[in-house]
Amino acid sequence: MLTIKVLGSGCANCKRVEQIAQKVVGDLAIEAQIVKVTDYNEIMKYNILSTPGLVINEKVVSSGRIPTPAEVTTWVTTALMEE
């Protein structure tokens, strides 16, 4: 099962990234755990310069912007193939 983490304070952009991730997981009909990480110290462990951040299976795939659903789909399917 994939673990998808949304890094950020809970701002509108962070919520949008979470919505995109949930939609992609639903569209692909896969099992994935989506976790919101709002603790600043936890976010800093991923060495990103700005939020929102998106982490799939502990690999940072995006930070500082809202990725498109197509990008998230690509990252999720790539992570599934690596499992």
Secondary structure, 3 states (H helix, E strand, C coil): CEEEEEECCCCHHHHHHHHHHHHHHHHHCCCEEEEEECCHHHHHCCCCCCCCEEEECCEEEEECCCCCHHHHHHHHHHHHHHC
